[in-house]
């Protein structure tokens, strides 16, 4: 059995402990850290078993490192609802490095010839959860509508349980990748407080609009692919 999930769990708790030395954590923060660590470790272990993989590839290790950073961001976002001011000087760099790492793990997988469905799924889930967590944080001062940015993928997945035609593979799209990457960048900028409030509202609304367009285009493509064939 691969040791990476266990090593990732230890690294996650060590990172949170180090973070607690900088900014004290409440009981809710520690519980969040433990819950996140257990879910991440369990999900990755199960995925490796299902994929019959002896160990994650080199790119997967980078994704695991990114996942530990996302865990720290999650703890800080939970802490933001506890009362004390959120240490943006800690949250923003952690989120930014996690986002930048998204460009690194894919390149490593391609250059080492270790691309896999497991790695792609792991990378996508880490990205999606980071967007969800950041949308929760930003929604606290821009409005609950921002949550749509983080929830849209999960709504799509839930809808696919009732409508299996949504599970069909999509063709490669640079536009889809660009729109997805933009969500994280915009949310980090909005969370940083560097932009005037009105500009943050406008940029975030544009990012959400592009995401709605991207999902809508994919849903229409999947619909025509499935029911167009049946009609023909």
LUMNURO-500022 format. One record per residue (C-alpha): z, x, y; residue in one letter. Coordinates in Angstrom, 1 decimal. Layout:
BEGIN
{r {Z X Y} "A"}
...
END
This chain:
BEGIN
{r {0.0 0.0 0.0} "X"}
{r {-0.9 1.3 3.4} "X"}
{r {2.0 2.6 5.5} "X"}
{r {0.3 1.8 8.9} "X"}
{r {1.7 -1.7 9.3} "X"}
{r {5.3 -0.4 8.8} "X"}
{r {4.7 2.5 11.1} "X"}
{r {3.3 0.1 13.7} "X"}
{r {6.5 -2.0 13.4} "X"}
{r {8.7 1.1 14.0} "X"}
{r {6.5 2.2 16.9} "X"}
{r {6.7 -1.3 18.4} "X"}
{r {10.5 -1.5 18.3} "X"}
{r {10.8 2.1 19.6} "X"}
{r {8.5 1.2 22.5} "X"}
{r {10.5 -1.9 23.4} "X"}
{r {13.7 0.1 23.2} "X"}
{r {12.3 2.7 25.6} "X"}
{r {11.2 -0.1 27.8} "X"}
{r {14.7 -1.6 27.8} "X"}
{r {16.0 1.7 29.2} "X"}
{r {13.8 1.1 32.2} "X"}
{r {14.3 -2.6 32.6} "X"}
{r {17.1 -4.4 30.8} "X"}
{r {16.0 -7.1 28.3} "X"}
{r {17.7 -10.4 27.7} "X"}
{r {18.4 -11.8 24.2} "X"}
{r {15.1 -13.8 24.5} "X"}
{r {13.2 -10.6 25.2} "X"}
{r {14.7 -8.9 22.1} "X"}
{r {14.0 -11.9 19.9} "X"}
{r {10.4 -12.0 21.2} "X"}
{r {10.0 -8.3 20.3} "X"}
{r {11.4 -8.8 16.8} "X"}
{r {9.3 -12.0 16.2} "X"}
{r {6.1 -10.3 17.4} "X"}
{r {6.7 -7.3 15.3} "X"}
{r {7.3 -9.3 12.1} "X"}
{r {4.2 -11.5 12.7} "X"}
{r {2.0 -8.5 13.5} "X"}
{r {3.2 -6.5 10.5} "X"}
{r {3.0 -9.4 8.1} "X"}
{r {-0.5 -10.5 9.3} "X"}
{r {-1.9 -7.0 9.1} "X"}
{r {-0.4 -6.4 5.7} "X"}
{r {-1.9 -9.7 4.3} "X"}
{r {-5.3 -9.0 5.9} "X"}
{r {-5.4 -5.5 4.3} "X"}
{r {-4.5 -7.0 0.9} "X"}
{r {-7.2 -9.7 1.2} "X"}
{r {-9.7 -7.1 2.2} "X"}
{r {-8.6 -4.9 -0.7} "X"}
{r {-8.3 -2.0 1.8} "X"}
{r {-6.1 0.9 0.8} "X"}
{r {-5.5 1.7 4.5} "X"}
{r {-6.8 0.8 7.9} "X"}
{r {-9.7 2.8 9.3} "X"}
{r {-9.4 5.2 12.3} "X"}
{r {-10.5 2.5 14.7} "X"}
{r {-8.0 0.0 13.2} "X"}
{r {-5.2 2.5 14.0} "X"}
{r {-6.3 2.5 17.7} "X"}
{r {-6.3 -1.3 17.6} "X"}
{r {-2.8 -1.2 16.1} "X"}
{r {-1.7 1.0 18.9} "X"}
{r {-3.2 -1.5 21.4} "X"}
{r {-1.4 -4.3 19.6} "X"}
{r {2.0 -2.5 20.1} "X"}
{r {1.2 -2.4 23.9} "X"}
{r {0.4 -6.1 23.8} "X"}
{r {3.8 -6.7 22.2} "X"}
{r {5.4 -4.9 25.1} "X"}
{r {3.4 -7.0 27.6} "X"}
{r {4.5 -10.2 25.7} "X"}
{r {8.1 -9.2 26.0} "X"}
{r {7.8 -8.6 29.7} "X"}
{r {6.1 -12.0 30.2} "X"}
{r {8.8 -13.8 28.4} "X"}
{r {11.3 -11.9 30.5} "X"}
{r {9.5 -13.1 33.6} "X"}
{r {10.8 -16.6 32.9} "X"}
{r {14.4 -15.4 32.6} "X"}
{r {14.9 -14.9 36.4} "X"}
{r {14.8 -11.2 37.4} "X"}
{r {11.6 -10.0 39.1} "X"}
{r {9.0 -8.8 36.7} "X"}
{r {8.5 -5.0 36.8} "X"}
{r {4.7 -5.1 37.6} "X"}
{r {4.7 -1.3 37.6} "X"}
{r {5.3 -1.5 33.9} "X"}
{r {3.5 -4.6 32.9} "X"}
{r {0.2 -3.8 34.6} "X"}
{r {-0.3 -0.3 33.2} "X"}
{r {0.6 -1.5 29.7} "X"}
{r {-1.9 -4.4 29.9} "X"}
{r {-4.6 -2.1 31.5} "X"}
{r {-4.3 0.5 28.8} "X"}
{r {-4.5 -2.2 26.1} "X"}
{r {-7.7 -3.5 27.7} "X"}
{r {-9.2 0.0 28.1} "X"}
{r {-8.5 0.7 24.4} "X"}
{r {-10.8 -2.2 23.5} "X"}
{r {-13.7 0.0 24.5} "X"}
{r {-12.4 2.9 22.5} "X"}
{r {-11.7 1.4 19.1} "X"}
{r {-15.2 0.0 18.8} "X"}
{r {-16.8 3.3 19.6} "X"}
{r {-14.7 5.1 17.1} "X"}
{r {-15.6 2.6 14.4} "X"}
{r {-19.4 3.0 15.1} "X"}
{r {-19.2 6.8 15.3} "X"}
{r {-17.2 7.2 12.1} "X"}
{r {-19.2 4.5 10.2} "X"}
{r {-16.0 2.6 9.5} "X"}
{r {-17.0 -0.8 11.0} "X"}
{r {-15.6 -3.7 9.0} "X"}
{r {-15.0 -7.4 9.2} "X"}
{r {-11.3 -6.7 9.1} "X"}
{r {-11.5 -4.3 12.0} "X"}
{r {-13.6 -6.7 14.1} "X"}
{r {-11.2 -9.6 13.4} "X"}
{r {-8.1 -7.5 14.1} "X"}
{r {-9.7 -6.3 17.4} "X"}
{r {-10.6 -9.8 18.4} "X"}
{r {-7.2 -11.3 17.7} "X"}
{r {-5.4 -8.6 19.7} "X"}
{r {-7.8 -9.2 22.6} "X"}
{r {-7.3 -13.0 22.4} "X"}
{r {-3.5 -12.8 22.3} "X"}
{r {-3.4 -10.4 25.3} "X"}
{r {-5.6 -12.9 27.3} "X"}
{r {-3.3 -15.7 26.3} "X"}
{r {-0.1 -13.8 27.3} "X"}
{r {-1.6 -12.8 30.6} "X"}
{r {-2.8 -16.3 31.3} "X"}
{r {0.7 -17.6 30.8} "X"}
{r {2.0 -15.0 33.3} "X"}
{r {-0.7 -15.7 36.0} "X"}
{r {-0.4 -19.4 35.5} "X"}
{r {3.2 -19.2 36.8} "X"}
{r {1.9 -18.7 40.4} "X"}
{r {-1.8 -19.7 40.3} "X"}
{r {-1.3 -22.9 38.4} "X"}
{r {-1.3 -24.2 34.8} "X"}
{r {-5.1 -24.5 34.8} "X"}
{r {-5.2 -20.7 34.3} "X"}
{r {-3.8 -21.3 30.7} "X"}
{r {-7.3 -22.6 29.8} "X"}
{r {-8.5 -19.0 29.8} "X"}
{r {-6.0 -18.0 27.1} "X"}
{r {-6.1 -21.2 25.1} "X"}
{r {-9.9 -21.8 24.9} "X"}
{r {-10.5 -19.6 21.9} "X"}
{r {-7.6 -21.1 20.0} "X"}
{r {-8.9 -24.6 20.8} "X"}
{r {-12.3 -23.5 19.5} "X"}
{r {-10.7 -22.2 16.3} "X"}
{r {-8.7 -25.4 15.8} "X"}
{r {-11.8 -27.5 16.4} "X"}
{r {-13.6 -25.5 13.7} "X"}
{r {-11.1 -26.8 11.1} "X"}
{r {-12.4 -30.4 11.8} "X"}
{r {-16.0 -29.3 12.4} "X"}
{r {-16.9 -26.5 10.0} "X"}
{r {-20.3 -26.0 11.6} "X"}
{r {-18.4 -24.2 14.4} "X"}
{r {-17.6 -21.4 11.9} "X"}
{r {-21.2 -20.2 11.5} "X"}
{r {-21.8 -16.6 12.7} "X"}
{r {-23.1 -16.3 16.2} "X"}
{r {-25.9 -13.9 17.2} "X"}
{r {-25.0 -10.8 19.2} "X"}
{r {-24.7 -11.5 22.9} "X"}
{r {-24.1 -9.0 25.6} "X"}
{r {-23.4 -11.9 28.0} "X"}
{r {-20.6 -13.1 25.7} "X"}
{r {-19.0 -9.7 25.5} "X"}
{r {-19.2 -9.3 29.3} "X"}
{r {-17.6 -12.6 29.9} "X"}
{r {-14.9 -11.9 27.4} "X"}
{r {-14.1 -8.5 28.9} "X"}
{r {-14.0 -10.0 32.4} "X"}
{r {-11.2 -12.4 31.5} "X"}
{r {-8.8 -9.5 30.9} "X"}
{r {-9.8 -7.6 33.9} "X"}
{r {-9.5 -10.6 36.2} "X"}
{r {-6.1 -11.6 34.8} "X"}
{r {-4.7 -8.1 35.2} "X"}
{r {-5.9 -8.0 38.8} "X"}
{r {-4.4 -11.4 39.5} "X"}
{r {-1.1 -10.4 37.8} "X"}
{r {-0.9 -7.2 39.9} "X"}
{r {-0.5 -9.0 43.2} "X"}
{r {-3.0 -6.6 44.8} "X"}
{r {-5.4 -9.3 45.8} "X"}
{r {-4.6 -12.0 48.4} "X"}
{r {-3.6 -15.3 46.9} "X"}
{r {-6.8 -17.1 47.9} "X"}
{r {-9.0 -14.3 46.5} "X"}
{r {-7.0 -14.3 43.2} "X"}
{r {-7.6 -18.1 43.0} "X"}
{r {-11.3 -17.7 43.6} "X"}
{r {-11.9 -14.8 41.2} "X"}
{r {-9.8 -16.4 38.5} "X"}
{r {-11.6 -19.7 38.8} "X"}
{r {-15.0 -17.9 38.6} "X"}
{r {-13.9 -16.1 35.5} "X"}
{r {-12.7 -19.4 33.9} "X"}
{r {-16.0 -21.0 34.8} "X"}
{r {-18.0 -18.2 33.2} "X"}
{r {-15.8 -18.6 30.0} "X"}
{r {-16.5 -22.3 29.9} "X"}
{r {-20.2 -21.6 30.2} "X"}
{r {-20.1 -18.9 27.5} "X"}
{r {-18.2 -21.2 25.0} "X"}
{r {-20.4 -24.2 25.9} "X"}
{r {-23.5 -22.2 25.3} "X"}
{r {-22.2 -21.0 21.9} "X"}
{r {-21.2 -24.5 20.8} "X"}
{r {-24.6 -25.9 21.7} "X"}
{r {-26.3 -23.0 19.8} "X"}
{r {-24.1 -23.7 16.7} "X"}
{r {-24.7 -27.5 17.0} "X"}
{r {-28.5 -27.1 17.1} "X"}
{r {-28.4 -24.5 14.3} "X"}
{r {-26.5 -26.9 12.0} "X"}
{r {-27.9 -30.3 12.9} "X"}
{r {-31.3 -29.1 13.9} "X"}
{r {-31.9 -27.8 10.4} "X"}
{r {-30.6 -31.0 8.9} "X"}
{r {-33.0 -33.1 11.0} "X"}
{r {-35.8 -30.8 10.1} "X"}
END
